[in-house]
Each structure stands twice: as C-alpha cells, then as structure tokens.
C-alpha cells in the first residue's frame, strides 16, 4: 500500500550510500545497479538509463559478468520503450 513511499526511501538510501563511497568507487557499482532496477520498476526510463550507464562505467568495460549482461539487457529494454530502436 505504501509502495511509492518505500520506493522513495530506497532511492534516498541508495543515493546516500553512493555519496558515502563516491560515485566512481567500485563499491558504488552495485548501488547504481540497484538504483537502476528501482527506477526501472517504476517506469522511470531516463533515471534507470543513467543509473545503469553509471554502473557499467564503474565496472570493467570488458567485464562479462551476469550483472553487466543484465544491465545491458535493461538498457536495451529502456531504449525499446523510448522508441530508440537503433540503440536497442
């Protein structure tokens, strides 16, 4: 019943954690991934895209981890929803 409030609290918590470790620190990568997922679940495409892009920028670009694959897949989904078919 209080999903919007819970989402807002989660988002603020993740932002505080990112501020604590720094936005380019390796520990922030998972936080950006979680923030992207939270935005994706609320159909906040621009915010989700920014968070997933930051996650991928922090991770080793050549990294072939499951999280990186899911983040790229989520970006493709976002681009498709936004009508950006070439990027998707």
N, CA, C and O of each residue as an XYZ file, in Angstrom:
352
protein
N       0.807     -1.202      0.000
C       0.000      0.000      0.000
C       0.845      1.259      0.000
O       0.398      2.324     -0.427
N       2.057      1.127      0.478
C       2.918      2.298      0.565
C       4.129      2.141     -0.351
O       5.254      2.503     -0.004
N       3.858      1.594     -1.524
C       4.929      1.307     -2.473
C       5.668      2.570     -2.899
O       6.894      2.556     -3.013
N       4.954      3.640     -3.131
C       5.588      4.885     -3.567
C       6.521      5.398     -2.482
O       7.636      5.831     -2.771
N       6.073      5.352     -1.249
C       6.914      5.797     -0.136
C       8.129      4.878      0.023
O       9.245      5.355      0.233
N       7.916      3.574     -0.075
C       9.021      2.619      0.037
C      10.045      2.855     -1.071
O      11.251      2.811     -0.831
N       9.560      3.103     -2.275
C      10.445      3.366     -3.399
C      11.262      4.628     -3.144
O      12.460      4.656     -3.422
N      10.639      5.647     -2.629
C      11.319      6.907     -2.341
C      12.401      6.709     -1.271
O      13.498      7.257     -1.386
N      12.088      5.929     -0.236
C      13.048      5.658      0.832
C      14.229      4.838      0.293
O      15.382      5.124      0.617
N      13.944      3.829     -0.521
C      15.003      3.021     -1.124
C      15.909      3.887     -1.985
O      17.133      3.799     -1.893
N      15.313      4.714     -2.815
C      16.091      5.573     -3.691
C      16.975      6.521     -2.877
O      18.145      6.714     -3.208
N      16.433      7.104     -1.832
C      17.217      8.018     -0.991
C      18.342      7.264     -0.282
O      19.456      7.775     -0.170
N      18.060      6.068      0.187
C      19.075      5.255      0.849
C      20.231      4.961     -0.097
O      21.396      5.091      0.279
N      19.909      4.566     -1.319
C      20.946      4.273     -2.300
C      21.751      5.524     -2.631
O      22.972      5.456     -2.770
N      21.083      6.656     -2.756
C      21.791      7.900     -3.049
C      22.750      8.268     -1.912
O      23.871      8.707     -2.168
N      22.322      8.094     -0.676
C      23.189      8.379      0.472
C      24.402      7.451      0.488
O      25.516      7.881      0.788
N      24.181      6.175      0.163
C      25.283      5.223      0.126
C      26.277      5.593     -0.975
O      27.488      5.495     -0.779
N      25.771      6.012     -2.117
C      26.630      6.419     -3.228
C      27.446      7.645     -2.830
O      28.641      7.722     -3.114
N      26.797      8.599     -2.172
C      27.510      9.785     -1.696
C      28.602      9.394     -0.697
O      29.673     10.001     -0.681
N      28.340      8.399      0.121
C      29.294      7.983      1.149
C      30.557      7.372      0.539
O      31.659      7.632      1.023
N      30.413      6.570     -0.507
C      31.585      5.909     -1.086
C      32.135      6.659     -2.295
O      33.271      6.421     -2.706
N      31.353      7.547     -2.858
C      31.766      8.267     -4.062
C      31.188      7.615     -5.301
O      31.083      6.391     -5.384
N      30.819      8.436     -6.254
C      30.101      7.931     -7.430
C      30.957      7.135     -8.399
O      30.421      6.511     -9.315
N      32.265      7.137     -8.223
C      33.119      6.355     -9.123
C      33.820      5.208     -8.395
O      34.606      4.476     -8.997
N      33.542      5.056     -7.128
C      34.165      3.997     -6.335
C      33.598      2.642     -6.764
O      32.404      2.539     -7.044
N      34.432      1.607     -6.820
C      33.939      0.285     -7.233
C      32.752     -0.216     -6.400
O      31.887     -0.914     -6.928
N      32.699      0.125     -5.125
C      31.569     -0.308     -4.297
C      30.256      0.347     -4.717
O      29.177     -0.162     -4.413
N      30.351      1.478     -5.417
C      29.137      2.175     -5.859
C      28.480      1.467     -7.034
O      27.303      1.699     -7.308
N      29.210      0.615     -7.729
C      28.651     -0.051     -8.911
C      27.364     -0.788     -8.569
O      26.354     -0.612     -9.251
N      27.385     -1.608     -7.528
C      26.181     -2.355     -7.145
C      25.059     -1.414     -6.718
O      23.884     -1.683     -6.971
N      25.426     -0.318     -6.075
C      24.407      0.648     -5.659
C      23.726      1.274     -6.874
O      22.507      1.449     -6.880
N      24.502      1.610     -7.898
C      23.908      2.154     -9.121
C      23.039      1.108     -9.822
O      21.992      1.440    -10.378
N      23.465     -0.134     -9.794
C      22.662     -1.214    -10.379
C      21.312     -1.288     -9.664
O      20.266     -1.363    -10.309
N      21.339     -1.268     -8.331
C      20.099     -1.331     -7.555
C      19.221     -0.113     -7.806
O      18.000     -0.234     -7.911
N      19.839      1.058     -7.901
C      19.081      2.271     -8.178
C      18.439      2.181     -9.561
O      17.284      2.570     -9.734
N      19.180      1.673    -10.545
C      18.620      1.492    -11.884
C      17.434      0.547    -11.872
O      16.423      0.796    -12.528
N      17.561     -0.541    -11.122
C      16.451     -1.503    -11.023
C      15.232     -0.863    -10.367
O      14.100     -1.099    -10.791
N      15.458     -0.061     -9.340
C      14.335      0.615     -8.677
C      13.635      1.564     -9.646
O      12.405      1.610     -9.693
N      14.413      2.319    -10.418
C      13.816      3.225    -11.408
C      13.101      2.445    -12.504
O      12.023      2.842    -12.947
N      13.688      1.352    -12.938
C      13.088      0.542    -13.994
C      11.725      0.013    -13.552
O      10.775      0.004    -14.335
N      11.633     -0.426    -12.304
C      10.368     -0.939    -11.779
C       9.286      0.119    -11.699
O       8.100     -0.208    -11.673
N       9.680      1.381    -11.660
C       8.711      2.482    -11.589
C       8.553      3.193    -12.933
O       7.965      4.272    -13.004
N       9.083      2.578    -14.007
C       8.991      3.133    -15.361
C       9.619      4.516    -15.479
O       9.136      5.366    -16.227
N      10.676      4.728    -14.748
C      11.434      5.987    -14.838
C      12.625      5.721    -15.750
O      13.742      5.471    -15.297
N      12.348      5.783    -17.044
C      13.315      5.339    -18.035
C      14.610      6.140    -18.020
O      15.690      5.551    -18.040
N      14.532      7.455    -17.986
C      15.744      8.283    -18.027
C      16.630      8.039    -16.812
O      17.848      7.913    -16.938
N      16.012      7.973    -15.638
C      16.769      7.750    -14.410
C      17.395      6.351    -14.398
O      18.537      6.173    -13.975
N      16.627      5.364    -14.868
C      17.141      3.993    -14.931
C      18.314      3.914    -15.896
O      19.330      3.287    -15.595
N      18.179      4.545    -17.047
C      19.268      4.536    -18.026
C      20.529      5.142    -17.423
O      21.611      4.568    -17.551
N      20.404      6.284    -16.775
C      21.569      6.948    -16.186
C      22.239      6.058    -15.134
O      23.466      5.967    -15.086
N      21.446      5.412    -14.306
C      21.995      4.560    -13.252
C      22.699      3.335    -13.837
O      23.795      2.984    -13.399
N      22.075      2.680    -14.829
C      22.712      1.509    -15.439
C      23.984      1.899    -16.199
O      24.962      1.151    -16.196
N      23.973      3.060    -16.846
C      25.171      3.520    -17.545
C      26.306      3.779    -16.548
O      27.462      3.451    -16.817
N      25.969      4.369    -15.394
C      26.986      4.617    -14.377
C      27.531      3.295    -13.836
O      28.735      3.155    -13.622
N      26.643      2.331    -13.618
C      27.067      1.001    -13.187
C      28.082      0.426    -14.166
O      29.142     -0.054    -13.765
N      27.749      0.479    -15.455
C      28.627     -0.093    -16.474
C      29.934      0.686    -16.598
O      30.970      0.100    -16.909
N      29.901      1.983    -16.363
C      31.117      2.794    -16.439
C      32.081      2.447    -15.307
O      33.298      2.462    -15.496
N      31.543      2.139    -14.143
C      32.380      1.793    -12.998
C      32.965      0.400    -13.173
O      34.139      0.167    -12.885
N      32.142     -0.514    -13.643
C      32.607     -1.890    -13.868
C      33.638     -1.887    -14.976
O      33.657     -0.978    -15.807
N      34.472     -2.869    -14.997
C      35.420     -3.022    -16.085
C      34.619     -3.171    -17.379
O      33.829     -4.108    -17.499
N      34.805     -2.257    -18.363
C      34.003     -2.328    -19.596
C      34.059     -3.679    -20.297
O      33.105     -4.061    -20.976
N      35.152     -4.402    -20.144
C      35.264     -5.708    -20.774
C      34.738     -6.829    -19.902
O      34.827     -8.002    -20.265
N      34.189     -6.469    -18.751
C      33.702     -7.463    -17.803
C      32.492     -8.187    -18.368
O      31.558     -7.563    -18.873
N      32.517     -9.488    -18.278
C      31.407    -10.293    -18.776
C      30.718    -10.988    -17.606
O      30.634    -12.215    -17.556
N      30.232    -10.192    -16.678
C      29.538    -10.743    -15.528
C      28.042    -10.790    -15.806
O      27.548    -10.135    -16.723
N      27.342    -11.558    -15.020
C      25.896    -11.647    -15.161
C      25.248    -10.290    -14.940
O      24.360     -9.901    -15.699
N      25.676     -9.563    -13.914
C      25.095     -8.232    -13.638
C      25.301     -7.289    -14.818
O      24.394     -6.540    -15.179
N      26.489     -7.322    -15.421
C      26.755     -6.461    -16.572
C      25.834     -6.840    -17.731
O      25.311     -5.963    -18.419
N      25.635     -8.129    -17.951
C      24.747     -8.581    -19.023
C      23.307     -8.140    -18.762
O      22.609     -7.717    -19.684
N      22.868     -8.237    -17.521
C      21.506     -7.817    -17.175
C      21.366     -6.303    -17.340
O      20.342     -5.824    -17.824
N      22.388     -5.556    -16.940
C      22.343     -4.097    -17.092
C      22.226     -3.714    -18.566
O      21.442     -2.833    -18.919
N      23.000     -4.370    -19.419
C      22.930     -4.091    -20.856
C      21.557     -4.493    -21.401
O      20.985     -3.783    -22.228
N      21.044     -5.599    -20.950
C      19.702     -6.029    -21.356
C      18.651     -5.012    -20.919
O      17.726     -4.700    -21.670
N      18.799     -4.502    -19.708
C      17.858     -3.492    -19.218
C      17.950     -2.212    -20.039
O      16.931     -1.578    -20.314
N      19.157     -1.829    -20.430
C      19.306     -0.659    -21.295
C      18.594     -0.884    -22.623
O      17.946      0.026    -23.139
N      18.707     -2.078    -23.174
C      18.017     -2.396    -24.422
C      16.506     -2.273    -24.250
O      15.815     -1.751    -25.125
N      16.002     -2.753    -23.127
C      14.576     -2.628    -22.826
C      14.163     -1.164    -22.743
O      13.137     -0.770    -23.297
N      14.955     -0.368    -22.057
C      14.667      1.061    -21.914
C      14.651      1.738    -23.276
O      13.744      2.514    -23.576
N      15.656      1.446    -24.106
C      15.710      2.052    -25.432
C      14.498      1.649    -26.269
O      13.945      2.469    -27.002
N      14.092      0.398    -26.159
C      12.910     -0.058    -26.884
C      11.654      0.667    -26.437
O      10.831      1.053    -27.267
N      11.497      0.857    -25.127
C      10.328      1.575    -24.586
C      10.325      3.032    -25.036
O       9.264      3.628    -25.226
N      11.528      3.605    -25.207
C      11.650      5.006    -25.594
C      11.609      5.200    -27.108
O      11.712      6.324    -27.598
N      11.457      4.093    -27.851
C      11.397      4.183    -29.297
C      12.762      4.380    -29.948
O      12.848      4.798    -31.102
N      13.809      4.085    -29.223
C      15.179      4.240    -29.720
C      15.641      2.871    -30.250
O      16.547      2.250    -29.695
N      15.011      2.430    -31.312
C      15.201      1.074    -31.834
C      16.633      0.795    -32.247
O      17.125     -0.310    -32.018
N      17.324      1.763    -32.853
C      18.703      1.532    -33.284
C      19.608      1.244    -32.088
O      20.475      0.373    -32.162
N      19.413      1.969    -30.991
C      20.211      1.739    -29.798
C      19.835      0.419    -29.127
O      20.693     -0.271    -28.576
N      18.553      0.072    -29.176
C      18.096     -1.166    -28.559
C      18.731     -2.353    -29.248
O      18.471     -3.497    -28.872
